[in-house]
Amino acid sequence: MSTDQRSILARASIFEGLEPAQIDALARMAVRKTYRTREIVLRKGDPAMQIYVIAKGRLKAITAGAEGRQAALSIMGPGEVFGEVAVLDGEPRSATITALEPCELIIVNRNEFFYFLERNPSAALRLLQVLARRLRRLSERVEDSTFLDVPGRLAKALVRLAQRYGRDVGDGTRIELKLSQQELGDLVGTTRESVNKQLRAWQSEGLLEQEKGRVILKDVETFVTLGEGL
């Protein structure tokens, strides 16, 4: 059990605020594993036997319909936890998780996680808070897909990505996470062609730049307004 592993767990969304002794107990249950870019961590329909804490790298959660069309449910980064929903309800995995870049994950087995929660009620309460926040975000996405057109949904997605992965580069905010136009389309429920058309339109208007697969927003607030459908 390394100090690094303990510090990663202590910063994880569902374990923040726990006592050092609680983190130590959790760390003793955990193992660490690395994944390559595009490697699948788990597949939709798999049995749920572990929860995962992201130590390094970014991953995407996707689901697919009967005809094979994909929808990206979320992009996740360091400190976030996934896999806990299926572990809690005992159902198969509801999404496929793929590494967007080289990743390191901390993994805790289902039975040990339950053992930990039973003895640490504060961790169980924190888990409920995280799940409630995710449910709220899901509700917002359903609302967006119902009431916003493609430009509005894409603008809102770019704002969220800029808030999480943006870096000030002087003439704007560069989204450091490298996503293909297909992945952006999956994230907002549209085609790669529609994403390409809209990004080029915004670029011609001077609202953004595209640089080696990354997007630079000239003014994030402009995209906030676009994401409100105004």
Buried (B, 14 or more C-beta within 10 A) or exposed (E): EEEEBBEBBBBBBBBBEBEEEBBBBBBEBBEBEEBEEEEEBBEBEBEBBBBBBBBBBBBBBBBEEEEEEBBBBBBBBBBBBBBBBBBBEEEEBBBBBBBBBEBBBBBBBBEBBBBBBEEBEEBBEBBEEBBEEBEEEEEEBEEBEEEBEBBBBBBBBBBBBBEBBBEEEEEBBBBBBBBEBBBBBBBBBBBBEBBBBBBEEBBEEEBBBBEEEBBBBBEBEBBBEBBEBE
